[in-house]
Amino acid sequence: ETGVTQTPRHLVMGMTNKKSLKCEQHLGHNAMYWYKQSAKKPLELMFVYNFKEQTENNSVPSRFSPECPNSSHLFLHLHTLQPEDSALYLCASSQRTGERHSPLHFGNGTRLTVT
Amino acid sequence: TQLLEQSPQFLSIQEGENLTVYCNSSSVFSSLQWYRQEPGEGPVLLVTVVTGGEVKKLKRLTFQFGDARKDSSLHITAAQPGDTGLYLCAGAGDSGAGSYQLTFGKGTKLSVIP
């Protein structure tokens, strides 16, 4: 069973659409993350949840709205996106946030294309 | 803001060759992680180095953390096509109050040609 599962794997949406990305982890972790991966850029941390509480929002535009109903599930709600939002969106989990050596376990990502 | 520079950005080599990729910063990190990301997948942790000067080996991969904990290298011996992927380094920096945050480099994209 995959540790971190993301759906859908691919998503094409128009700028006026509303869609949601889903992430589920089966590792018993308490922290979950959304990252954006664009070509020629480092992984950009978007949001962090620790024990279902949002602990970080790295100046992400309000057209991205996260939701964490429990420690195993994480959503990213999308609306009125821009073409520059096209990227690979990666979900990750770890035991808890802020630990010195705590590795991240990533899902396989959702490839988002905004037309 | 802590930055991690990875070099080279792209590397294409023949099967059987050796290679080294680098991860450099002007900042000190408490630890450094290396990940490999294969096409269509998420990054997977390869190793974490913690102590300055530390060397860790994972089969044909050798990871070294710089003495000053500002840089790291990854050496691959006798590269194989299965080594193809994006290699990412990530440094854990102290963000205050004993909490650490990861900073990622842009990655080195390795292609090993059979």
HADDOCK unambig.tbl for C-alpha pairs under 7 A between the chains (distance, minus, plus):
assign (segid A and resid 40 and name CA) (segid B and resid 106 and name CA) 6.33 0.50 0.50
assign (segid A and resid 41 and name CA) (segid B and resid 106 and name CA) 5.37 0.50 0.50
assign (segid A and resid 42 and name CA) (segid B and resid 104 and name CA) 5.68 0.50 0.50
assign (segid A and resid 42 and name CA) (segid B and resid 105 and name CA) 5.20 0.50 0.50
assign (segid A and resid 42 and name CA) (segid B and resid 106 and name CA) 4.09 0.50 0.50
assign (segid A and resid 43 and name CA) (segid B and resid 104 and name CA) 5.92 0.50 0.50
assign (segid A and resid 98 and name CA) (segid B and resid 99 and name CA) 4.37 0.50 0.50
assign (segid A and resid 98 and name CA) (segid B and resid 100 and name CA) 4.33 0.50 0.50
assign (segid A and resid 98 and name CA) (segid B and resid 101 and name CA) 5.84 0.50 0.50
assign (segid A and resid 99 and name CA) (segid B and resid 99 and name CA) 6.17 0.50 0.50
assign (segid A and resid 99 and name CA) (segid B and resid 100 and name CA) 5.65 0.50 0.50
assign (segid A and resid 100 and name CA) (segid B and resid 30 and name CA) 6.91 0.50 0.50
assign (segid A and resid 100 and name CA) (segid B and resid 31 and name CA) 6.99 0.50 0.50
assign (segid A and resid 100 and name CA) (segid B and resid 92 and name CA) 6.28 0.50 0.50
assign (segid A and resid 100 and name CA) (segid B and resid 100 and name CA) 5.40 0.50 0.50
assign (segid A and resid 101 and name CA) (segid B and resid 31 and name CA) 6.59 0.50 0.50
assign (segid A and resid 105 and name CA) (segid B and resid 44 and name CA) 6.88 0.50 0.50
assign (segid A and resid 106 and name CA) (segid B and resid 42 and name CA) 5.42 0.50 0.50
assign (segid A and resid 106 and name CA) (segid B and resid 43 and name CA) 6.06 0.50 0.50
assign (segid A and resid 106 and name CA) (segid B and resid 44 and name CA) 6.91 0.50 0.50
assign (segid A and resid 107 and name CA) (segid B and resid 42 and name CA) 5.39 0.50 0.50
assign (segid A and resid 108 and name CA) (segid B and resid 40 and name CA) 6.71 0.50 0.50
assign (segid A and resid 108 and name CA) (segid B and resid 41 and name CA) 4.29 0.50 0.50
assign (segid A and resid 108 and name CA) (segid B and resid 42 and name CA) 4.16 0.50 0.50
assign (segid A and resid 109 and name CA) (segid B and resid 41 and name CA) 6.87 0.50 0.50
assign (segid A and resid 109 and name CA) (segid B and resid 42 and name CA) 6.18 0.50 0.50
